[in-house]
Amino acid sequence: MKEGKIIQWETIEPEIINNAEAKDVKKRVVIGEIEGASNFILRVFTISPGGYSPRHSHSWEHEVFVLKGQGKVLLGQEFFSILQGHAVFVPENIEHQFINTSESEELEFICVIPKGGQ
């Protein structure tokens, strides 16, 4: 029998992503298989001012909720502005990227993907 859990996400050590494809990104897997999740993975991303996630596509969808900051998201061929409180649906197989457009504030968002997505 599975048990529920309460997790303070900010205490999770982030994976730092800073390479040719992504700049100044922190990724925390908050709830995943280790926590007993059978269907979804919940992650929190923090992108520093001027930072960005990789521009890519894959066979699973994302559901994103912006916790704080401002930025823009690429969906296919077009960029859209995003702010705290916005929700973003990224369908499968669509090119996407998140960019922090602020000069001083982090862009932070929850990202939910199906189990098996990376």
N, C-alpha and C positions, 0 to 999 in steps of 0.2 A: 504494500500500500504506500503510495506517495504521500509526502507531507508538504504543506505549503511552506514558504520561506519569506522572510522579510530581508531585503538587501539594501544597504546604503550604497548606492552606486558610486559615489565620489570616493569611497574607500578602496575601490578596485584599482589595482595598478594598471595604468593604460599602456597599450601598445603604441609606441611612437612611430608614426609613418612620415618619413622625410627622405624622399628619393627623387629620381628624375621625373616621376609621374605624379607625385603628391608632395605637398609642402605643408609642414607644421600642423599635422593632424594627430589627434589623440583618439584612440578607439578603445572603448571599454565594452566587453561582452558582459552584460549585466545578468541576463537569464539565458541559459542555453542548455545543452545536453548535460553538462556537469551538474546543473541545478535540478535536473529531472524533467526539463521541458521536452514534450513529445512532438510538438508541431511547429513551434516558432522560436526564433532567436531574437532577443531584444538587446540592442546595442545603443550606446550613447557616444556620439562623436563630438569632439571639441576642435574647432579649427581656429587657429590664431589669426590675428589681423593680417591680411594679404595672403593667407594660406588657401589651399584647395585640395580637394580629393582627386583621385585619378579620373580621367575621362575614359569611360568604358561602358560595356553592356554585357549582359549575361541572361541566362534563361529563367531567372526568378524575378518577381516583383519586389518593390520596397514600399513600405508605408512609413512616412517621415512626419515628425511633429517638431517644429522649431521651438526650443525652450527659451533661447535668448539670442540677441544679436540681429544682424542683418547680412544679407548676401544675395547671391543669385544662384539659380539652378539651371543647368542645361537639361532640356528634355527634347531629345531628337535633334532638331536643327535650330532651336530657339532658346534663348536665355530668358528667365523670368525672375523678377525680384521676389525675395522672401524676407519675412520679418518674424519676430517673436509672435507666436500664436498661429502661424500659418501651418497648414497640413499639406503635404505633397504626396501624390501618388505617382510612383515610377513603375510603369508596366514592364513586363519582361521584354528582353531583346530591344530595348530602346537605349540609345547612347545617353549618358547622364554624367553630371559632375556638379559638385557643390563648391562654391567659392565664397570666401569671406570678403566682403567689399568694405568693411569698416577699417579705419586706420587705428582704432584704439580698443575695440571690444571684440571678445571672442564670439564666434558663431557656434552655438551648441544645439544639437538636435538628437531626438530619439529616432532610431531606425529599426524597424521590425522586418525580418525576412523569414521565409520558411526554413524549417530544419533542412540541412544539407546545403544551403546557400553559404557563401563565404563572406 
